[in-house]
Amino acid sequence: MDIRHISVPVIGGGAFPVRRIYCVGQNYRAHALEMGSNPDRERPFFFSKPADAIVTDGGTVPYPPLTERLDHEIELVVAIGSAGANVTDADAAHIIFGYAVGLDMTRRDLQAAARRAGRPWDMAKGFDHSAPCGALTRAAAGGPMTHAAIRLLVNGAVRQSSDLSQLIWNVPEVIAELSRYVALKAGDLIYTGTPENVGPVQRGDRLQGHIDGLTDLSVTIS
């Protein structure tokens, strides 16, 4: 796949070319607790996925090799529309292009093994087809998204359910913090963290992600 042609559709027409994918770890209190971590507003930490890990709505996610536990993680995705480095919380909204529903697919057994060994998570997080992303809704005037129901259904049954208000670090804070480490540019996607009740999926499962005000994301595990 030519990385220059990787994009996600935009509601109303057009496409958003993807440059980089950044992810925030453990950004909901309940999820941090279920992962055995301290949720008391420590500085957010980040990891990356390759741009060609994108799977758009209606696509399939092949069950990856070398894992016995593939987990779902429903997330709000923020699309960056203009460059920004060392931006303030107050200015963060000005570089947001839009929002989408996303999934941070995770090889949980590989992640656990890497943690025990003190090694990087790359093969647990940045594998092929690990970043499903729905169509982008352009950001509305009036500030960034702060309150909206977020949920994931697997084969029609609710697996994850929360609200964006439960983010430990909200969208402007995440953008500001990340921009201290790297210069953000148009085409960047930020996966902002998942609520509690992450869990395994199997071949044949249909995943449907929903965030109020955005277009649903549906993918099938194959």
Buried (B, 14 or more C-beta within 10 A) or exposed (E): EEEEEBBBBBBEEEBBEBBBBBBBBBBBBEBBEBBEEEBEEEEBEBBBBBBBBBBBBEBEBEBBEEBEBBBBBBBBBBBBBEEBEEBEBEBBBBBBBBBBBBBBBBBBBBBEEBEEEEEEBBBBBBBBBBBBBBBBBBBEEEEBBEEBEBBBBBEEEEBBBBBBEBBBBBBBBBBBBBBEEEEBBBBBBBBBBBBBBBEBBEEEBEBBBBBEEBBEBBBBBE
